Amino acid sequence: MKKKGIIAMFLTLGMLFSACGGNQAEVADGTEFVPMEDASQQNGEGTNQETLPGGKVELKVWGAEEDQALLAEMVESFKQEYAGAADFEITLEVQGESDSRDKLLGNLDNAADVFAFADDQLMSMVAAGVLEPISNADEIASRNVEGAVAAATVNDKLYAYPMTADNGYFLYYNKAYFSDEDIKTLDGILAVAAANGKKFSMEMTSGWYLYSFFGQTGLTVGLNDDGISNYCTWNATDGKIKGVDVAQALLDICANPGFANNVDGDFVEGVKDGSIIAGVSGVWNSTTIEEVWGENYGATKLPTYTCAGQQIQMSSFTGYKMIGANAYSKYPEWASKLADWITNEQNQTLRFQERGQGPSNIKAAENPEVAKSLAIQAVLKQAEYGNLQRIGGSYWMPVCEFATEMVNGNPSGKELQAQLDNMVDEITASNSLK
């Protein structure tokens, strides 16, 4: 397939980006899930990793701004490992994982050979032919945790190299205020925050976080077999927990004087100025929060919350980050080698040491230092109650609009059931560009 054909296909994908999201990869895979033929095969190129051409090899690597120094170390060790095999010219460019897919498919001529991305972008990249099955898949799968391998797999084929197993969220709390009993329930957390004139922070208007209130209720949302549209039962009127029960619980939480709806940056600023003593976020803020709270720094799984007179465990979207090797690279064999190298045990351990990110590599995760990380252990505990984010594009905006109503105390005055019905209608709309 020609590159412009891929670009044209990309432009027809049913994708919608959240206008109310946080710093996560809140991007849907609006792609009919029928992988195309391997791009490298259509270019007449093979991907046998044992065939490593010599001579000059030029590779471009994309990674987050915060990872540039780390990637530079990894690239240098790669060059040393394969010294003499080729004349490497490897350049690094800043590109956040959350929108790697768009930048990649939007301009393949200037795209990276090796790139980091969040797992929810995998299916559309596979369907676009930019990623192809990994030749040493069994080896890669054997050295990584099951969840990360599953996140990088499509139709029983591994398409990317797992890099981290920590792209989720959990509870941060200041031990100076909370007892072990307090943090078990959201009621307890809010009561302590309110009593001290402080706040518990959560980005309620983000569909990524709002999912936590529905995920363990028996009410479901997910991607249909067409890979584009969603199913959703969040407006159900029967069962142990009904949709209106969750909506009322959200209204009660948001009305509590101890609650604050904050985006991620404001959460961190509140921690720094002392106004926030607990909140929901991910490992990317662990270093800053630990520096501020010091010996009072705490992290654990999300609490339960009161819904229909019951205590319901808060759920979460679990996520993984991975490295892709561009099938359109001029040097696909070396691109695969570099992707493999960046995600090996040695470099996942280095990533944890320098960036505090949780390894997907089994041996790296067994490192005693990883076991000491409260944030890594918290995200692993929360993963027991989480699910992979597999959501079509029509999910994000209606959830944002519904959540905004709840955060503001339902200013429209509309019946909760009617609002839930409207949200579900939009979530399940077949046109994800709506």
LINHUKA-V958874 format. One record per pair of residues at least 12 apart in sequence whose C-alpha atoms are under 6 Angstrom apart, sorted by the first residue. I is the first residue (numbers start at 0). J is the second residue. Records with the same first field share a line. If there is no record, write none. Layout:
# LINHUKA-V958874
I->J, J
This chain:
# LINHUKA-V958874
0->41
5->127
6->104
12->29, 30
13->29, 431, 432
14->27, 29, 392
15->392
17->395, 396
19->205, 399
20->205
24->97
27->390, 391, 392
28->123, 391
29->227, 391, 392
30->123, 226, 227
31->225, 226, 227
32->226
33->126
34->125, 126
35->126, 128
37->128, 131
38->128, 326
39->326
46->332
48->332
53->84, 85
54->85, 86
55->86
56->86, 87
57->88, 89
58->89, 112
59->89, 90, 91, 111, 112
60->91, 111, 113, 114
61->92, 93, 94, 111, 114
62->93, 94, 115
63->93, 94, 95
64->93
96->115, 116, 117
99->116
112->324, 325, 328, 334
113->323, 324, 334
114->322, 323
115->321, 322
116->320, 321
117->320
118->319, 320
129->325, 326
130->325, 326
131->158
132->156, 157, 158
133->157, 158
136->157
142->360, 361
143->359, 360, 361
144->359, 361
147->161
159->322, 323
160->321, 322
161->321
162->320, 321, 342, 359
163->319, 320, 357, 358, 359
164->319, 357, 358, 359
165->357
166->318, 319
167->281, 317, 318
168->280, 281
169->279, 280, 300, 301, 378
170->278, 279, 298, 299, 300, 301
171->277, 278, 297, 298
172->276, 277, 297
173->276, 295, 296, 297
174->295
175->295
183->302
184->302, 303, 304
185->302, 303, 304
189->257
192->257
193->256, 257
197->274, 275
198->257, 258, 259, 275
199->257, 258, 275, 277, 278
200->259, 260, 278
201->260, 261, 278, 279
202->260, 261, 262
203->260
204->399, 402, 403
205->399
206->395, 398
211->313, 314, 315
212->313
214->314
215->314
218->232, 233
219->231, 232
221->390
222->389, 390, 391
227->391
228->391, 429
229->391, 427
230->427
234->419, 420
243->416
244->307
248->306
250->405
253->406
282->374
298->373, 374, 377
299->377
300->377, 380, 381
301->313
314->384, 385
315->385
316->385, 386, 387, 388
317->385, 386, 387
322->338
344->360, 363
348->363
357->375
392->431
393->426, 431
394->426
397->422
